[in-house]
Amino acid sequence: MTTGPLGLDAALWGVLACPCPQHAPVVADELSGQIACTKCDARFNVLDGIPIMLLDATEQG
Ligand SMILES: [Zn+2]
């Protein structure tokens, strides 16, 4: 198992997608320690190595 950005499994980054209608790829925001959507600017927290990919759990605006 290879560790990728934010301490998540590198393989996970290949399958992670934003739950927004575009299902856009996501990238690591190393500064905030969050996952950021490349389309809708949604952000997702990582708790204990698990990405919380819930739109209503993000702080938007
Ligand atoms: Zn999105």
N, CA, C, O and the ligand as a Tripos MOL2 file, in Angstrom:
@<TRIPOS>MOLECULE
protein
  245   243    62     0     0
PROTEIN
NO_CHARGES

@<TRIPOS>ATOM
      1 N           0.8580   -1.1920    0.0000 N.3       1 MET1
      2 CA          0.0000    0.0000    0.0000 C.3       1 MET1
      3 C           0.8870    1.2320    0.0000 C.2       1 MET1
      4 O           1.8070    1.3610    0.8080 O.2       1 MET1
      5 N           0.5950    2.1160   -0.9070 N.am      2 THR2
      6 CA          1.3640    3.3460   -1.0270 C.3       2 THR2
      7 C           0.5550    4.5090   -0.4670 C.2       2 THR2
      8 O          -0.6210    4.6870   -0.7850 O.2       2 THR2
      9 N           1.2100    5.2800    0.3590 N.am      3 THR3
     10 CA          0.5230    6.4260    0.9320 C.3       3 THR3
     11 C           0.6400    7.6240    0.0040 C.2       3 THR3
     12 O           1.7370    7.9990   -0.4120 O.2       3 THR3
     13 N          -0.4980    8.2150   -0.3150 N.am      4 GLY4
     14 CA         -0.5380    9.3780   -1.1830 C.3       4 GLY4
     15 C          -0.7740   10.6410   -0.3830 C.2       4 GLY4
     16 O          -0.5520   10.6670    0.8280 O.2       4 GLY4
     17 N          -1.2250   11.6900   -1.0580 N.am      5 PRO5
     18 CA         -1.4880   12.9650   -0.3930 C.3       5 PRO5
     19 C          -2.4640   12.8330    0.7730 C.2       5 PRO5
     20 O          -3.3840   12.0150    0.7330 O.2       5 PRO5
     21 N          -2.2620   13.6260    1.7900 N.am      6 LEU6
     22 CA         -3.1180   13.6810    2.9800 C.3       6 LEU6
     23 C          -3.1130   12.3700    3.7560 C.2       6 LEU6
     24 O          -3.9870   12.1400    4.5920 O.2       6 LEU6
     25 N          -2.1280   11.5040    3.4850 N.am      7 GLY7
     26 CA         -2.0300   10.2630    4.2280 C.3       7 GLY7
     27 C          -3.0120    9.2070    3.7790 C.2       7 GLY7
     28 O          -3.1610    8.1710    4.4260 O.2       7 GLY7
     29 N          -3.6890    9.4700    2.6600 N.am      8 LEU8
     30 CA         -4.6400    8.4880    2.1400 C.3       8 LEU8
     31 C          -3.9310    7.5280    1.1970 C.2       8 LEU8
     32 O          -2.9220    7.8790    0.5850 O.2       8 LEU8
     33 N          -4.4540    6.3320    1.0850 N.am      9 ASP9
     34 CA         -3.9290    5.3340    0.1600 C.3       9 ASP9
     35 C          -3.9000    5.9160   -1.2500 C.2       9 ASP9
     36 O          -4.8840    6.4880   -1.7200 O.2       9 ASP9
     37 N          -2.7600    5.7610   -1.9150 N.am     10 ALA10
     38 CA         -2.6200    6.3170   -3.2620 C.3      10 ALA10
     39 C          -3.6890    5.7720   -4.2020 C.2      10 ALA10
     40 O          -4.1700    6.4940   -5.0760 O.2      10 ALA10
     41 N          -4.0620    4.5140   -4.0330 N.am     11 ALA11
     42 CA         -5.0800    3.9160   -4.8980 C.3      11 ALA11
     43 C          -6.4300    4.5930   -4.7200 C.2      11 ALA11
     44 O          -7.2510    4.6340   -5.6360 O.2      11 ALA11
     45 N          -6.6400    5.1210   -3.5230 N.am     12 LEU12
     46 CA         -7.9200    5.7700   -3.2420 C.3      12 LEU12
     47 C          -8.1200    7.0060   -4.1150 C.2      12 LEU12
     48 O          -9.2390    7.3270   -4.5150 O.2      12 LEU12
     49 N          -7.0190    7.6900   -4.4010 N.am     13 TRP13
     50 CA         -7.1240    8.9210   -5.1990 C.3      13 TRP13
     51 C          -7.5790    8.6150   -6.6190 C.2      13 TRP13
     52 O          -8.0910    9.4990   -7.3060 O.2      13 TRP13
     53 N          -7.3990    7.3690   -7.0690 N.am     14 GLY14
     54 CA         -7.8420    7.0190   -8.4090 C.3      14 GLY14
     55 C          -9.3430    6.8170   -8.5100 C.2      14 GLY14
     56 O          -9.9110    6.8670   -9.6010 O.2      14 GLY14
     57 N          -9.9860    6.5880   -7.3670 N.am     15 VAL15
     58 CA        -11.4130    6.2800   -7.3890 C.3      15 VAL15
     59 C         -12.2590    7.3480   -6.7010 C.2      15 VAL15
     60 O         -13.4810    7.3670   -6.8530 O.2      15 VAL15
     61 N         -11.6240    8.2210   -5.9560 N.am     16 LEU16
     62 CA        -12.3760    9.2690   -5.2780 C.3      16 LEU16
     63 C         -12.9900   10.2280   -6.2880 C.2      16 LEU16
     64 O         -12.3390   10.6310   -7.2510 O.2      16 LEU16
     65 N         -14.2350   10.5870   -6.0630 N.am     17 ALA17
     66 CA        -14.8830   11.5890   -6.8970 C.3      17 ALA17
     67 C         -15.8320   12.3930   -6.0250 C.2      17 ALA17
     68 O         -16.3600   11.9000   -5.0280 O.2      17 ALA17
     69 N         -16.0330   13.6240   -6.4190 N.am     18 CYS18
     70 CA        -16.9550   14.4900   -5.6910 C.3      18 CYS18
     71 C         -18.3870   13.9800   -5.8830 C.2      18 CYS18
     72 O         -18.7360   13.5200   -6.9700 O.2      18 CYS18
     73 N         -19.2110   14.0570   -4.8450 N.am     19 PRO19
     74 CA        -20.6120   13.6530   -4.9890 C.3      19 PRO19
     75 C         -21.4770   14.6880   -5.7080 C.2      19 PRO19
     76 O         -22.6920   14.5150   -5.7980 O.2      19 PRO19
     77 N         -20.8780   15.7500   -6.2150 N.am     20 CYS20
     78 CA        -21.6470   16.7540   -6.9540 C.3      20 CYS20
     79 C         -22.1210   16.1510   -8.2840 C.2      20 CYS20
     80 O         -21.6220   15.1030   -8.6940 O.2      20 CYS20
     81 N         -23.0790   16.8020   -8.9610 N.am     21 PRO21
     82 CA        -23.6380   16.2320  -10.2040 C.3      21 PRO21
     83 C         -22.5820   15.9110  -11.2620 C.2      21 PRO21
     84 O         -22.7800   15.0000  -12.0670 O.2      21 PRO21
     85 N         -21.4820   16.6310  -11.2760 N.am     22 GLN22
     86 CA        -20.4420   16.3690  -12.2710 C.3      22 GLN22
     87 C         -19.5980   15.1380  -11.9250 C.2      22 GLN22
     88 O         -18.8950   14.6050  -12.7840 O.2      22 GLN22
     89 N         -19.6690   14.6850  -10.6620 N.am     23 HIS23
     90 CA        -18.7990   13.6050  -10.1890 C.3      23 HIS23
     91 C         -17.3520   13.8800  -10.5970 C.2      23 HIS23
     92 O         -16.6620   13.0150  -11.1380 O.2      23 HIS23
     93 N         -16.9300   15.0680  -10.3290 N.am     24 ALA24
     94 CA        -15.6250   15.5310  -10.7780 C.3      24 ALA24
     95 C         -14.5100   14.9090   -9.9440 C.2      24 ALA24
     96 O         -14.7250   14.5210   -8.7950 O.2      24 ALA24
     97 N         -13.3190   14.8170  -10.5310 N.am     25 PRO25
     98 CA        -12.1590   14.3650   -9.7620 C.3      25 PRO25
     99 C         -11.8620   15.3400   -8.6240 C.2      25 PRO25
    100 O         -12.2250   16.5150   -8.6760 O.2      25 PRO25
    101 N         -11.2060   14.8310   -7.6200 N.am     26 VAL26
    102 CA        -10.8430   15.6630   -6.4860 C.3      26 VAL26
    103 C          -9.3240   15.6950   -6.3250 C.2      26 VAL26
    104 O          -8.6130   14.7980   -6.7780 O.2      26 VAL26
    105 N          -8.8570   16.7380   -5.6780 N.am     27 VAL27
    106 CA         -7.4270   16.8760   -5.4470 C.3      27 VAL27
    107 C          -7.1900   17.1590   -3.9670 C.2      27 VAL27
    108 O          -8.0960   17.5710   -3.2420 O.2      27 VAL27
    109 N          -5.9720   16.9320   -3.5430 N.am     28 ALA28
    110 CA         -5.6140   17.2090   -2.1580 C.3      28 ALA28
    111 C          -5.2700   18.6860   -1.9940 C.2      28 ALA28
    112 O          -4.5270   19.2550   -2.7940 O.2      28 ALA28
    113 N          -5.8130   19.2890   -0.9570 N.am     29 ASP29
    114 CA         -5.4000   20.6300   -0.5760 C.3      29 ASP29
    115 C          -4.5160   20.4860    0.6620 C.2      29 ASP29
    116 O          -4.9970   20.4180    1.7930 O.2      29 ASP29
    117 N          -3.2130   20.4410    0.4070 N.am     30 GLU30
    118 CA         -2.2840   20.1510    1.5030 C.3      30 GLU30
    119 C          -2.3100   21.2440    2.5660 C.2      30 GLU30
    120 O          -2.0560   20.9800    3.7410 O.2      30 GLU30
    121 N          -2.6170   22.4670    2.1520 N.am     31 LEU31
    122 CA         -2.6120   23.5770    3.1080 C.3      31 LEU31
    123 C          -3.6810   23.3980    4.1750 C.2      31 LEU31
    124 O          -3.4230   23.6000    5.3620 O.2      31 LEU31
    125 N          -4.8830   23.0170    3.7490 N.am     32 SER32
    126 CA         -5.9820   22.8940    4.7010 C.3      32 SER32
    127 C          -6.1350   21.4580    5.1960 C.2      32 SER32
    128 O          -6.8570   21.2020    6.1600 O.2      32 SER32
    129 N          -5.4450   20.5140    4.5250 N.am     33 GLY33
    130 CA         -5.6040   19.1180    4.8880 C.3      33 GLY33
    131 C          -6.9340   18.5610    4.4330 C.2      33 GLY33
    132 O          -7.4000   17.5470    4.9520 O.2      33 GLY33
    133 N          -7.5430   19.2190    3.4670 N.am     34 GLN34
    134 CA         -8.8430   18.7930    2.9800 C.3      34 GLN34
    135 C          -8.7410   18.2810    1.5450 C.2      34 GLN34
    136 O          -7.7140   18.4250    0.8810 O.2      34 GLN34
    137 N          -9.8290   17.6850    1.0960 N.am     35 ILE35
    138 CA         -9.9660   17.2580   -0.3000 C.3      35 ILE35
    139 C         -10.8330   18.2930   -1.0040 C.2      35 ILE35
    140 O         -11.8800   18.6870   -0.4920 O.2      35 ILE35
    141 N         -10.3930   18.7310   -2.1810 N.am     36 ALA36
    142 CA        -11.1190   19.7750   -2.8990 C.3      36 ALA36
    143 C         -11.5790   19.2560   -4.2520 C.2      36 ALA36
    144 O         -10.8230   18.5900   -4.9590 O.2      36 ALA36
    145 N         -12.8400   19.5660   -4.6150 N.am     37 CYS37
    146 CA        -13.3700   19.2150   -5.9270 C.3      37 CYS37
    147 C         -12.7700   20.1430   -6.9750 C.2      37 CYS37
    148 O         -12.5490   21.3260   -6.7190 O.2      37 CYS37
    149 N         -12.5070   19.5890   -8.1670 N.am     38 THR38
    150 CA        -11.9210   20.4030   -9.2310 C.3      38 THR38
    151 C         -12.9820   21.1820  -10.0030 C.2      38 THR38
    152 O         -12.6480   22.0200  -10.8400 O.2      38 THR38
    153 N         -14.2610   20.9120   -9.7290 N.am     39 LYS39
    154 CA        -15.3380   21.5810  -10.4710 C.3      39 LYS39
    155 C         -16.1280   22.5550   -9.6110 C.2      39 LYS39
    156 O         -16.3250   23.7110   -9.9870 O.2      39 LYS39
    157 N         -16.5800   22.0800   -8.4560 N.am     40 CYS40
    158 CA        -17.5560   22.8770   -7.7160 C.3      40 CYS40
    159 C         -16.9660   23.5080   -6.4590 C.2      40 CYS40
    160 O         -17.6870   24.1610   -5.7040 O.2      40 CYS40
    161 N         -15.6730   23.3250   -6.2240 N.am     41 ASP41
    162 CA        -15.0180   23.9420   -5.0670 C.3      41 ASP41
    163 C         -15.5230   23.4180   -3.7310 C.2      41 ASP41
    164 O         -15.2470   24.0170   -2.6920 O.2      41 ASP41
    165 N         -16.2550   22.3160   -3.7410 N.am     42 ALA42
    166 CA        -16.6270   21.6900   -2.4780 C.3      42 ALA42
    167 C         -15.3600   21.1670   -1.8050 C.2      42 ALA42
    168 O         -14.3890   20.8080   -2.4720 O.2      42 ALA42
    169 N         -15.3870   21.1320   -0.4830 N.am     43 ARG43
    170 CA        -14.2360   20.6310    0.2610 C.3      43 ARG43
    171 C         -14.6970   19.5630    1.2250 C.2      43 ARG43
    172 O         -15.8080   19.6100    1.7540 O.2      43 ARG43
    173 N         -13.8180   18.5950    1.4430 N.am     44 PHE44
    174 CA        -14.1690   17.4640    2.2830 C.3      44 PHE44
    175 C         -13.0750   17.2320    3.3070 C.2      44 PHE44
    176 O         -11.8840   17.3020    3.0040 O.2      44 PHE44
    177 N         -13.5050   16.9580    4.5100 N.am     45 ASN45
    178 CA        -12.5520   16.6890    5.5700 C.3      45 ASN45
    179 C         -12.0820   15.2390    5.5270 C.2      45 ASN45
    180 O         -12.7720   14.3560    5.0170 O.2      45 ASN45
    181 N         -10.9030   15.0210    6.0690 N.am     46 VAL46
    182 CA        -10.3760   13.6750    6.2230 C.3      46 VAL46
    183 C         -10.2840   13.3900    7.7210 C.2      46 VAL46
    184 O          -9.5610   14.0680    8.4510 O.2      46 VAL46
    185 N         -11.0290   12.3740    8.1670 N.am     47 LEU47
    186 CA        -11.0400   12.0250    9.5830 C.3      47 LEU47
    187 C         -10.3960   10.6580    9.7730 C.2      47 LEU47
    188 O         -10.8850    9.6550    9.2520 O.2      47 LEU47
    189 N          -9.3070   10.6230   10.5150 N.am     48 ASP48
    190 CA         -8.6170    9.3590   10.7940 C.3      48 ASP48
    191 C          -8.3340    8.5800    9.5110 C.2      48 ASP48
    192 O          -8.4890    7.3590    9.4730 O.2      48 ASP48
    193 N          -7.9180    9.2910    8.4590 N.am     49 GLY49
    194 CA         -7.5450    8.6270    7.2200 C.3      49 GLY49
    195 C          -8.7200    8.2510    6.3380 C.2      49 GLY49
    196 O          -8.5490    7.5640    5.3300 O.2      49 GLY49
    197 N          -9.9160    8.6980    6.7100 N.am     50 ILE50
    198 CA        -11.0950    8.3820    5.9080 C.3      50 ILE50
    199 C         -11.6910    9.6700    5.3560 C.2      50 ILE50
    200 O         -12.0700   10.5580    6.1190 O.2      50 ILE50
    201 N         -11.7750    9.7740    4.0320 N.am     51 PRO51
    202 CA        -12.3650   10.9720    3.4370 C.3      51 PRO51
    203 C         -13.8700   11.0060    3.6420 C.2      51 PRO51
    204 O         -14.5640   10.0260    3.3710 O.2      51 PRO51
    205 N         -14.3710   12.1350    4.1190 N.am     52 ILE52
    206 CA        -15.8040   12.2820    4.3580 C.3      52 ILE52
    207 C         -16.4020   12.9840    3.1440 C.2      52 ILE52
    208 O         -16.4370   14.2130    3.0760 O.2      52 ILE52
    209 N         -16.8670   12.1900    2.1920 N.am     53 MET53
    210 CA        -17.3150   12.7430    0.9170 C.3      53 MET53
    211 C         -18.8160   13.0520    0.9480 C.2      53 MET53
    212 O         -19.6000   12.4610    0.2060 O.2      53 MET53
    213 N         -19.1900   13.9740    1.8070 N.am     54 LEU54
    214 CA        -20.5910   14.3510    1.9230 C.3      54 LEU54
    215 C         -20.7230   15.8380    1.6400 C.2      54 LEU54
    216 O         -20.0720   16.6640    2.2800 O.2      54 LEU54
    217 N         -21.5760   16.1720    0.6720 N.am     55 LEU55
    218 CA        -21.7130   17.5760    0.3080 C.3      55 LEU55
    219 C         -22.2670   18.3930    1.4660 C.2      55 LEU55
    220 O         -21.8480   19.5310    1.6770 O.2      55 LEU55
    221 N         -23.2160   17.8170    2.2270 N.am     56 ASP56
    222 CA        -23.8410   18.6130    3.2820 C.3      56 ASP56
    223 C         -22.9680   18.6890    4.5240 C.2      56 ASP56
    224 O         -23.3430   19.3280    5.5070 O.2      56 ASP56
    225 N         -21.8040   18.0410    4.4900 N.am     57 ALA57
    226 CA        -20.8990   18.1250    5.6240 C.3      57 ALA57
    227 C         -19.8030   19.1570    5.3930 C.2      57 ALA57
    228 O         -18.9240   19.3470    6.2340 O.2      57 ALA57
    229 N         -19.8660   19.8150    4.2480 N.am     58 THR58
    230 CA        -18.8250   20.7760    3.9170 C.3      58 THR58
    231 C         -19.2710   22.1820    4.2930 C.2      58 THR58
    232 O         -20.4610   22.4730    4.4160 O.2      58 THR58
    233 N         -18.3070   23.0140    4.4650 N.am     59 GLU59
    234 CA        -18.5980   24.4170    4.7210 C.3      59 GLU59
    235 C         -18.4590   25.1590    3.4090 C.2      59 GLU59
    236 O         -17.3580   25.2930    2.8740 O.2      59 GLU59
    237 N         -19.5590   25.6320    2.9000 N.am     60 GLN60
    238 CA        -19.5180   26.3330    1.6250 C.3      60 GLN60
    239 C         -19.8690   27.7880    1.8040 C.2      60 GLN60
    240 O         -20.5580   28.1630    2.7520 O.2      60 GLN60
    241 N         -19.3970   28.5930    0.9010 N.am     61 GLY61
    242 CA        -19.6530   30.0420    0.9410 C.3      61 GLY61
    243 C         -18.6450   30.6880    1.8120 C.2      61 GLY61
    244 O         -18.6710   31.9060    1.9890 O.2      61 GLY61
    245 ZN        -17.8300   18.7780   -6.9840 Zn       62 ZN62
@<TRIPOS>BOND
     1     1     2 1
     2     2     3 1
     3     3     4 2
     4     3     5 am
     5     5     6 1
     6     6     7 1
     7     7     8 2
     8     7     9 am
     9     9    10 1
    10    10    11 1
    11    11    12 2
    12    11    13 am
    13    13    14 1
    14    14    15 1
    15    15    16 2
    16    15    17 am
    17    17    18 1
    18    18    19 1
    19    19    20 2
    20    19    21 am
    21    21    22 1
    22    22    23 1
    23    23    24 2
    24    23    25 am
    25    25    26 1
    26    26    27 1
    27    27    28 2
    28    27    29 am
    29    29    30 1
    30    30    31 1
    31    31    32 2
    32    31    33 am
    33    33    34 1
    34    34    35 1
    35    35    36 2
    36    35    37 am
    37    37    38 1
    38    38    39 1
    39    39    40 2
    40    39    41 am
    41    41    42 1
    42    42    43 1
    43    43    44 2
    44    43    45 am
    45    45    46 1
    46    46    47 1
    47    47    48 2
    48    47    49 am
    49    49    50 1
    50    50    51 1
    51    51    52 2
    52    51    53 am
    53    53    54 1
    54    54    55 1
    55    55    56 2
    56    55    57 am
    57    57    58 1
    58    58    59 1
    59    59    60 2
    60    59    61 am
    61    61    62 1
    62    62    63 1
    63    63    64 2
    64    63    65 am
    65    65    66 1
    66    66    67 1
    67    67    68 2
    68    67    69 am
    69    69    70 1
    70    70    71 1
    71    71    72 2
    72    71    73 am
    73    73    74 1
    74    74    75 1
    75    75    76 2
    76    75    77 am
    77    77    78 1
    78    78    79 1
    79    79    80 2
    80    79    81 am
    81    81    82 1
    82    82    83 1
    83    83    84 2
    84    83    85 am
    85    85    86 1
    86    86    87 1
    87    87    88 2
    88    87    89 am
    89    89    90 1
    90    90    91 1
    91    91    92 2
    92    91    93 am
    93    93    94 1
    94    94    95 1
    95    95    96 2
    96    95    97 am
    97    97    98 1
    98    98    99 1
    99    99   100 2
   100    99   101 am
   101   101   102 1
   102   102   103 1
   103   103   104 2
   104   103   105 am
   105   105   106 1
   106   106   107 1
   107   107   108 2
   108   107   109 am
   109   109   110 1
   110   110   111 1
   111   111   112 2
   112   111   113 am
   113   113   114 1
   114   114   115 1
   115   115   116 2
   116   115   117 am
   117   117   118 1
   118   118   119 1
   119   119   120 2
   120   119   121 am
   121   121   122 1
   122   122   123 1
   123   123   124 2
   124   123   125 am
   125   125   126 1
   126   126   127 1
   127   127   128 2
   128   127   129 am
   129   129   130 1
   130   130   131 1
   131   131   132 2
   132   131   133 am
   133   133   134 1
   134   134   135 1
   135   135   136 2
   136   135   137 am
   137   137   138 1
   138   138   139 1
   139   139   140 2
   140   139   141 am
   141   141   142 1
   142   142   143 1
   143   143   144 2
   144   143   145 am
   145   145   146 1
   146   146   147 1
   147   147   148 2
   148   147   149 am
   149   149   150 1
   150   150   151 1
   151   151   152 2
   152   151   153 am
   153   153   154 1
   154   154   155 1
   155   155   156 2
   156   155   157 am
   157   157   158 1
   158   158   159 1
   159   159   160 2
   160   159   161 am
   161   161   162 1
   162   162   163 1
   163   163   164 2
   164   163   165 am
   165   165   166 1
   166   166   167 1
   167   167   168 2
   168   167   169 am
   169   169   170 1
   170   170   171 1
   171   171   172 2
   172   171   173 am
   173   173   174 1
   174   174   175 1
   175   175   176 2
   176   175   177 am
   177   177   178 1
   178   178   179 1
   179   179   180 2
   180   179   181 am
   181   181   182 1
   182   182   183 1
   183   183   184 2
   184   183   185 am
   185   185   186 1
   186   186   187 1
   187   187   188 2
   188   187   189 am
   189   189   190 1
   190   190   191 1
   191   191   192 2
   192   191   193 am
   193   193   194 1
   194   194   195 1
   195   195   196 2
   196   195   197 am
   197   197   198 1
   198   198   199 1
   199   199   200 2
   200   199   201 am
   201   201   202 1
   202   202   203 1
   203   203   204 2
   204   203   205 am
   205   205   206 1
   206   206   207 1
   207   207   208 2
   208   207   209 am
   209   209   210 1
   210   210   211 1
   211   211   212 2
   212   211   213 am
   213   213   214 1
   214   214   215 1
   215   215   216 2
   216   215   217 am
   217   217   218 1
   218   218   219 1
   219   219   220 2
   220   219   221 am
   221   221   222 1
   222   222   223 1
   223   223   224 2
   224   223   225 am
   225   225   226 1
   226   226   227 1
   227   227   228 2
   228   227   229 am
   229   229   230 1
   230   230   231 1
   231   231   232 2
   232   231   233 am
   233   233   234 1
   234   234   235 1
   235   235   236 2
   236   235   237 am
   237   237   238 1
   238   238   239 1
   239   239   240 2
   240   239   241 am
   241   241   242 1
   242   242   243 1
   243   243   244 2
@<TRIPOS>SUBSTRUCTURE
     1 MET1         2 RESIDUE 1 A MET
     2 THR2         6 RESIDUE 1 A THR
     3 THR3        10 RESIDUE 1 A THR
     4 GLY4        14 RESIDUE 1 A GLY
     5 PRO5        18 RESIDUE 1 A PRO
     6 LEU6        22 RESIDUE 1 A LEU
     7 GLY7        26 RESIDUE 1 A GLY
     8 LEU8        30 RESIDUE 1 A LEU
     9 ASP9        34 RESIDUE 1 A ASP
    10 ALA10       38 RESIDUE 1 A ALA
    11 ALA11       42 RESIDUE 1 A ALA
    12 LEU12       46 RESIDUE 1 A LEU
    13 TRP13       50 RESIDUE 1 A TRP
    14 GLY14       54 RESIDUE 1 A GLY
    15 VAL15       58 RESIDUE 1 A VAL
    16 LEU16       62 RESIDUE 1 A LEU
    17 ALA17       66 RESIDUE 1 A ALA
    18 CYS18       70 RESIDUE 1 A CYS
    19 PRO19       74 RESIDUE 1 A PRO
    20 CYS20       78 RESIDUE 1 A CYS
    21 PRO21       82 RESIDUE 1 A PRO
    22 GLN22       86 RESIDUE 1 A GLN
    23 HIS23       90 RESIDUE 1 A HIS
    24 ALA24       94 RESIDUE 1 A ALA
    25 PRO25       98 RESIDUE 1 A PRO
    26 VAL26      102 RESIDUE 1 A VAL
    27 VAL27      106 RESIDUE 1 A VAL
    28 ALA28      110 RESIDUE 1 A ALA
    29 ASP29      114 RESIDUE 1 A ASP
    30 GLU30      118 RESIDUE 1 A GLU
    31 LEU31      122 RESIDUE 1 A LEU
    32 SER32      126 RESIDUE 1 A SER
    33 GLY33      130 RESIDUE 1 A GLY
    34 GLN34      134 RESIDUE 1 A GLN
    35 ILE35      138 RESIDUE 1 A ILE
    36 ALA36      142 RESIDUE 1 A ALA
    37 CYS37      146 RESIDUE 1 A CYS
    38 THR38      150 RESIDUE 1 A THR
    39 LYS39      154 RESIDUE 1 A LYS
    40 CYS40      158 RESIDUE 1 A CYS
    41 ASP41      162 RESIDUE 1 A ASP
    42 ALA42      166 RESIDUE 1 A ALA
    43 ARG43      170 RESIDUE 1 A ARG
    44 PHE44      174 RESIDUE 1 A PHE
    45 ASN45      178 RESIDUE 1 A ASN
    46 VAL46      182 RESIDUE 1 A VAL
    47 LEU47      186 RESIDUE 1 A LEU
    48 ASP48      190 RESIDUE 1 A ASP
    49 GLY49      194 RESIDUE 1 A GLY
    50 ILE50      198 RESIDUE 1 A ILE
    51 PRO51      202 RESIDUE 1 A PRO
    52 ILE52      206 RESIDUE 1 A ILE
    53 MET53      210 RESIDUE 1 A MET
    54 LEU54      214 RESIDUE 1 A LEU
    55 LEU55      218 RESIDUE 1 A LEU
    56 ASP56      222 RESIDUE 1 A ASP
    57 ALA57      226 RESIDUE 1 A ALA
    58 THR58      230 RESIDUE 1 A THR
    59 GLU59      234 RESIDUE 1 A GLU
    60 GLN60      238 RESIDUE 1 A GLN
    61 GLY61      242 RESIDUE 1 A GLY
    62 ZN62       245 GROUP 0 **** ****
